[in-house]
Amino acid sequence: MQLWYLKQKLFKIYHRLSKSTFCLYRPPTIHIEPTARCNMACFKCERNYGAKGYVQSAGFMPEEIFAKTFPFIKTAYSINLSGFGEPFLHPQYLDMIAKTRELNNKAEINIYTNGTLLDAVRSEGLVKNRVNVLHVSLDGATNATNQMTRQGNVEEIFDKIKLLNEIKRKKDSQYPRIRFNFGFNNENIKELPQLVGIAQSLKVAAIDLIQLHCFSESMKKLFLDTAALVASLEYQQAARQARQSNVQIVTPQPSSGCLDPFKMLMISWEGFVMPCYMEEHIVGNLQHESLEEIWNNEKIRNLRRALLYGQGRETCRLCNKLDDSNNYQTLPRSTNSRFYSDRHH
């Protein structure tokens, strides 16, 4: 993995200096979304707002679409087998994980989940196929606080993590490492110190603090920017506890710009190909093209060119990476977004 990070730095230097938009290498990071369906309808999720129509017709990634990602799976350094939905809903999800590990024995595999569907069979599959990191999303240390913005019973989720830890112990495995994705706001920050204690007891390696992306006026009332987060007494208390407990707290960091289209691809369940997490730009469709054709096509190279020449704000309006305040924007999505998918078939 150290070699990967060195290559990443070299890629950045090369493209910034040369202004080249043609990538001679395959993306080191690939995201594959098994489904956009979810077993929850969280208050804060975009699926209840602009993406509502899209997710109502969402399905599962077909085997033939998944197969078209294999050449890029083989060469990736980091693979995320999750996306806009809850990945464990896919009927063949454990088979997808196993196939990914079979194709690439060295890559770091990450999975993001709400944790509600973890059971013994799924947990054993994660351990067997050496999934490196399992990211579990929650918004509180207690049900009352968590359910202000999310669904799900955190006590049940904690019990499922205990089951996973027991299976790891029996298999003498350190994988998957577990991280909490904590969507912070001005109400739930009071429970961050308590969550650190829970993380320690559950052998959770880190708590990643995720900024609220506001889709409604009521959500804006909950918004807390990163500067206010770090200045809060609750955060400072949690940080002290974390240092003593060997739990890492990761806060959002200011970005020096974005080069995601030079280093990653995201493939949605139906085959749309996008160059970043924000899902604003569809640059290809695996129903009609290969990843090799898409990786250096005109659409993605135009986006790379805009970022290299400082025009990213015009094309990437929602992203926090191009905003000096490091805040997500609340503008409506553009018609290039996959949530207008009927325009791209």
Secondary structure, 3 states (H helix, E strand, C coil): CHHHHHHHHHHHHHHHHHCCCCCCCCCCEEEECCECCCCCCCCCCHHHCCCHHHHHCCCECCHHHHHCCHHHHHHCCEEECCCCCCHHHCCCHHHHHHHHHHHCCCCEEEEEECCCCCCHHHHHHHHHCCCCEEEEEECCCCHHHHCCCCCCCHHHHHHHHHHHHHHHHHCCCCCCEEEEEEEECCCHHHHHHHHHHHHHHCCCCEEEEEECCCCCHHHHCCCCCHHHHHHCHHHHHHHHHHHHHCCEEECCCCCCCCCHHHCEEEECCCCEEECCCCCCCCCEECCCCCHHHHHCCHHHHHHHHHHHCCCHHHHCCCCHHHCCCCCCCCCCCCCCCHHHHHHCC
